[in-house]
Amino acid sequence: MINDFALGDHVIMRKPHACGGNEWLIIRNGADIKLKCMKCAHIVMLDRCDFIRAAKRILPIERSENPIEEKE
């Protein structure tokens, strides 16, 4: 179970995405968590409870001082 995560963190999920990748980037953090697949760039939103249940671990990547800004 993961509780300490922030914008810009890379997360390994328990089940792989349809493209075969299981590494995701957190691009929005709040009541819902928005994730971007690092292999195919597909974006999904999960409820915070579902995300915490589905996340396996956070990859050890340095957090920057400027979080990733979402551009849509």
Chimera marker file (.cmm) of the C-alpha trace (Angstrom):
<marker_set name="trace">
<marker id="1" x="0.000" y="0.000" z="0.000" r="1" g="1" b="0" radius="0.5"/>
<marker id="2" x="1.387" y="3.402" z="-1.000" r="1" g="1" b="0" radius="0.5"/>
<marker id="3" x="0.488" y="6.584" z="0.883" r="1" g="1" b="0" radius="0.5"/>
<marker id="4" x="3.428" y="8.920" z="0.210" r="1" g="1" b="0" radius="0.5"/>
<marker id="5" x="3.325" y="10.082" z="-3.411" r="1" g="1" b="0" radius="0.5"/>
<marker id="6" x="3.527" y="13.431" z="-5.198" r="1" g="1" b="0" radius="0.5"/>
<marker id="7" x="3.347" y="15.020" z="-8.635" r="1" g="1" b="0" radius="0.5"/>
<marker id="8" x="6.090" y="13.790" z="-10.930" r="1" g="1" b="0" radius="0.5"/>
<marker id="9" x="6.561" y="10.441" z="-9.190" r="1" g="1" b="0" radius="0.5"/>
<marker id="10" x="6.888" y="7.323" z="-11.315" r="1" g="1" b="0" radius="0.5"/>
<marker id="11" x="4.762" y="4.456" z="-10.023" r="1" g="1" b="0" radius="0.5"/>
<marker id="12" x="4.706" y="0.749" z="-10.825" r="1" g="1" b="0" radius="0.5"/>
<marker id="13" x="1.150" y="-0.601" z="-10.897" r="1" g="1" b="0" radius="0.5"/>
<marker id="14" x="0.137" y="-4.171" z="-10.055" r="1" g="1" b="0" radius="0.5"/>
<marker id="15" x="-1.427" y="-4.881" z="-13.455" r="1" g="1" b="0" radius="0.5"/>
<marker id="16" x="0.179" y="-3.813" z="-16.743" r="1" g="1" b="0" radius="0.5"/>
<marker id="17" x="-1.531" y="-1.466" z="-19.180" r="1" g="1" b="0" radius="0.5"/>
<marker id="18" x="-2.877" y="-2.887" z="-22.461" r="1" g="1" b="0" radius="0.5"/>
<marker id="19" x="0.299" y="-1.660" z="-24.212" r="1" g="1" b="0" radius="0.5"/>
<marker id="20" x="2.395" y="-3.841" z="-21.893" r="1" g="1" b="0" radius="0.5"/>
<marker id="21" x="3.863" y="-1.045" z="-19.757" r="1" g="1" b="0" radius="0.5"/>
<marker id="22" x="3.346" y="-0.873" z="-16.008" r="1" g="1" b="0" radius="0.5"/>
<marker id="23" x="5.254" y="2.353" z="-15.248" r="1" g="1" b="0" radius="0.5"/>
<marker id="24" x="3.092" y="5.462" z="-14.830" r="1" g="1" b="0" radius="0.5"/>
<marker id="25" x="3.763" y="9.146" z="-14.135" r="1" g="1" b="0" radius="0.5"/>
<marker id="26" x="1.548" y="11.020" z="-11.652" r="1" g="1" b="0" radius="0.5"/>
<marker id="27" x="0.384" y="14.214" z="-13.386" r="1" g="1" b="0" radius="0.5"/>
<marker id="28" x="-2.505" y="15.196" z="-11.068" r="1" g="1" b="0" radius="0.5"/>
<marker id="29" x="-2.896" y="14.594" z="-7.349" r="1" g="1" b="0" radius="0.5"/>
<marker id="30" x="-6.117" y="15.192" z="-5.426" r="1" g="1" b="0" radius="0.5"/>
<marker id="31" x="-9.347" y="13.290" z="-4.837" r="1" g="1" b="0" radius="0.5"/>
<marker id="32" x="-8.612" y="11.654" z="-8.192" r="1" g="1" b="0" radius="0.5"/>
<marker id="33" x="-5.160" y="10.682" z="-9.418" r="1" g="1" b="0" radius="0.5"/>
<marker id="34" x="-4.313" y="11.289" z="-13.077" r="1" g="1" b="0" radius="0.5"/>
<marker id="35" x="-1.663" y="8.974" z="-14.512" r="1" g="1" b="0" radius="0.5"/>
<marker id="36" x="0.235" y="8.937" z="-17.798" r="1" g="1" b="0" radius="0.5"/>
<marker id="37" x="1.590" y="5.657" z="-19.183" r="1" g="1" b="0" radius="0.5"/>
<marker id="38" x="5.327" y="5.977" z="-19.764" r="1" g="1" b="0" radius="0.5"/>
<marker id="39" x="5.236" y="3.541" z="-22.700" r="1" g="1" b="0" radius="0.5"/>
<marker id="40" x="2.298" y="4.767" z="-24.831" r="1" g="1" b="0" radius="0.5"/>
<marker id="41" x="1.453" y="8.169" z="-23.202" r="1" g="1" b="0" radius="0.5"/>
<marker id="42" x="-2.190" y="7.163" z="-22.552" r="1" g="1" b="0" radius="0.5"/>
<marker id="43" x="-3.767" y="9.151" z="-19.691" r="1" g="1" b="0" radius="0.5"/>
<marker id="44" x="-6.163" y="7.656" z="-17.136" r="1" g="1" b="0" radius="0.5"/>
<marker id="45" x="-7.800" y="8.899" z="-13.940" r="1" g="1" b="0" radius="0.5"/>
<marker id="46" x="-8.298" y="6.742" z="-10.870" r="1" g="1" b="0" radius="0.5"/>
<marker id="47" x="-10.083" y="7.397" z="-7.613" r="1" g="1" b="0" radius="0.5"/>
<marker id="48" x="-7.529" y="7.895" z="-4.816" r="1" g="1" b="0" radius="0.5"/>
<marker id="49" x="-8.648" y="4.692" z="-3.032" r="1" g="1" b="0" radius="0.5"/>
<marker id="50" x="-8.378" y="2.665" z="-6.252" r="1" g="1" b="0" radius="0.5"/>
<marker id="51" x="-4.930" y="4.125" z="-6.973" r="1" g="1" b="0" radius="0.5"/>
<marker id="52" x="-3.611" y="3.291" z="-3.501" r="1" g="1" b="0" radius="0.5"/>
<marker id="53" x="-4.929" y="-0.254" z="-3.851" r="1" g="1" b="0" radius="0.5"/>
<marker id="54" x="-3.514" y="-0.735" z="-7.390" r="1" g="1" b="0" radius="0.5"/>
<marker id="55" x="-0.080" y="0.877" z="-6.915" r="1" g="1" b="0" radius="0.5"/>
<marker id="56" x="2.765" y="-1.506" z="-6.211" r="1" g="1" b="0" radius="0.5"/>
<marker id="57" x="5.683" y="0.849" z="-5.509" r="1" g="1" b="0" radius="0.5"/>
<marker id="58" x="7.160" y="4.254" z="-6.265" r="1" g="1" b="0" radius="0.5"/>
<marker id="59" x="10.329" y="4.265" z="-8.349" r="1" g="1" b="0" radius="0.5"/>
<marker id="60" x="13.279" y="6.042" z="-6.717" r="1" g="1" b="0" radius="0.5"/>
<marker id="61" x="13.426" y="9.191" z="-8.850" r="1" g="1" b="0" radius="0.5"/>
<marker id="62" x="14.412" y="12.580" z="-7.458" r="1" g="1" b="0" radius="0.5"/>
<marker id="63" x="11.470" y="14.928" z="-7.002" r="1" g="1" b="0" radius="0.5"/>
<marker id="64" x="12.007" y="18.302" z="-8.661" r="1" g="1" b="0" radius="0.5"/>
<marker id="65" x="11.136" y="21.586" z="-7.002" r="1" g="1" b="0" radius="0.5"/>
<marker id="66" x="8.773" y="22.464" z="-9.861" r="1" g="1" b="0" radius="0.5"/>
<marker id="67" x="6.113" y="19.770" z="-10.224" r="1" g="1" b="0" radius="0.5"/>
<marker id="68" x="5.073" y="18.746" z="-13.693" r="1" g="1" b="0" radius="0.5"/>
<marker id="69" x="2.631" y="21.193" z="-15.201" r="1" g="1" b="0" radius="0.5"/>
<marker id="70" x="-0.215" y="19.559" z="-17.051" r="1" g="1" b="0" radius="0.5"/>
<marker id="71" x="-0.745" y="20.839" z="-20.584" r="1" g="1" b="0" radius="0.5"/>
<marker id="72" x="-3.985" y="19.964" z="-22.330" r="1" g="1" b="0" radius="0.5"/>
<link id1="1" id2="2" r="1" g="1" b="0" radius="0.2"/>
<link id1="2" id2="3" r="1" g="1" b="0" radius="0.2"/>
<link id1="3" id2="4" r="1" g="1" b="0" radius="0.2"/>
<link id1="4" id2="5" r="1" g="1" b="0" radius="0.2"/>
<link id1="5" id2="6" r="1" g="1" b="0" radius="0.2"/>
<link id1="6" id2="7" r="1" g="1" b="0" radius="0.2"/>
<link id1="7" id2="8" r="1" g="1" b="0" radius="0.2"/>
<link id1="8" id2="9" r="1" g="1" b="0" radius="0.2"/>
<link id1="9" id2="10" r="1" g="1" b="0" radius="0.2"/>
<link id1="10" id2="11" r="1" g="1" b="0" radius="0.2"/>
<link id1="11" id2="12" r="1" g="1" b="0" radius="0.2"/>
<link id1="12" id2="13" r="1" g="1" b="0" radius="0.2"/>
<link id1="13" id2="14" r="1" g="1" b="0" radius="0.2"/>
<link id1="14" id2="15" r="1" g="1" b="0" radius="0.2"/>
<link id1="15" id2="16" r="1" g="1" b="0" radius="0.2"/>
<link id1="16" id2="17" r="1" g="1" b="0" radius="0.2"/>
<link id1="17" id2="18" r="1" g="1" b="0" radius="0.2"/>
<link id1="18" id2="19" r="1" g="1" b="0" radius="0.2"/>
<link id1="19" id2="20" r="1" g="1" b="0" radius="0.2"/>
<link id1="20" id2="21" r="1" g="1" b="0" radius="0.2"/>
<link id1="21" id2="22" r="1" g="1" b="0" radius="0.2"/>
<link id1="22" id2="23" r="1" g="1" b="0" radius="0.2"/>
<link id1="23" id2="24" r="1" g="1" b="0" radius="0.2"/>
<link id1="24" id2="25" r="1" g="1" b="0" radius="0.2"/>
<link id1="25" id2="26" r="1" g="1" b="0" radius="0.2"/>
<link id1="26" id2="27" r="1" g="1" b="0" radius="0.2"/>
<link id1="27" id2="28" r="1" g="1" b="0" radius="0.2"/>
<link id1="28" id2="29" r="1" g="1" b="0" radius="0.2"/>
<link id1="29" id2="30" r="1" g="1" b="0" radius="0.2"/>
<link id1="30" id2="31" r="1" g="1" b="0" radius="0.2"/>
<link id1="31" id2="32" r="1" g="1" b="0" radius="0.2"/>
<link id1="32" id2="33" r="1" g="1" b="0" radius="0.2"/>
<link id1="33" id2="34" r="1" g="1" b="0" radius="0.2"/>
<link id1="34" id2="35" r="1" g="1" b="0" radius="0.2"/>
<link id1="35" id2="36" r="1" g="1" b="0" radius="0.2"/>
<link id1="36" id2="37" r="1" g="1" b="0" radius="0.2"/>
<link id1="37" id2="38" r="1" g="1" b="0" radius="0.2"/>
<link id1="38" id2="39" r="1" g="1" b="0" radius="0.2"/>
<link id1="39" id2="40" r="1" g="1" b="0" radius="0.2"/>
<link id1="40" id2="41" r="1" g="1" b="0" radius="0.2"/>
<link id1="41" id2="42" r="1" g="1" b="0" radius="0.2"/>
<link id1="42" id2="43" r="1" g="1" b="0" radius="0.2"/>
<link id1="43" id2="44" r="1" g="1" b="0" radius="0.2"/>
<link id1="44" id2="45" r="1" g="1" b="0" radius="0.2"/>
<link id1="45" id2="46" r="1" g="1" b="0" radius="0.2"/>
<link id1="46" id2="47" r="1" g="1" b="0" radius="0.2"/>
<link id1="47" id2="48" r="1" g="1" b="0" radius="0.2"/>
<link id1="48" id2="49" r="1" g="1" b="0" radius="0.2"/>
<link id1="49" id2="50" r="1" g="1" b="0" radius="0.2"/>
<link id1="50" id2="51" r="1" g="1" b="0" radius="0.2"/>
<link id1="51" id2="52" r="1" g="1" b="0" radius="0.2"/>
<link id1="52" id2="53" r="1" g="1" b="0" radius="0.2"/>
<link id1="53" id2="54" r="1" g="1" b="0" radius="0.2"/>
<link id1="54" id2="55" r="1" g="1" b="0" radius="0.2"/>
<link id1="55" id2="56" r="1" g="1" b="0" radius="0.2"/>
<link id1="56" id2="57" r="1" g="1" b="0" radius="0.2"/>
<link id1="57" id2="58" r="1" g="1" b="0" radius="0.2"/>
<link id1="58" id2="59" r="1" g="1" b="0" radius="0.2"/>
<link id1="59" id2="60" r="1" g="1" b="0" radius="0.2"/>
<link id1="60" id2="61" r="1" g="1" b="0" radius="0.2"/>
<link id1="61" id2="62" r="1" g="1" b="0" radius="0.2"/>
<link id1="62" id2="63" r="1" g="1" b="0" radius="0.2"/>
<link id1="63" id2="64" r="1" g="1" b="0" radius="0.2"/>
<link id1="64" id2="65" r="1" g="1" b="0" radius="0.2"/>
<link id1="65" id2="66" r="1" g="1" b="0" radius="0.2"/>
<link id1="66" id2="67" r="1" g="1" b="0" radius="0.2"/>
<link id1="67" id2="68" r="1" g="1" b="0" radius="0.2"/>
<link id1="68" id2="69" r="1" g="1" b="0" radius="0.2"/>
<link id1="69" id2="70" r="1" g="1" b="0" radius="0.2"/>
<link id1="70" id2="71" r="1" g="1" b="0" radius="0.2"/>
<link id1="71" id2="72" r="1" g="1" b="0" radius="0.2"/>
</marker_set>
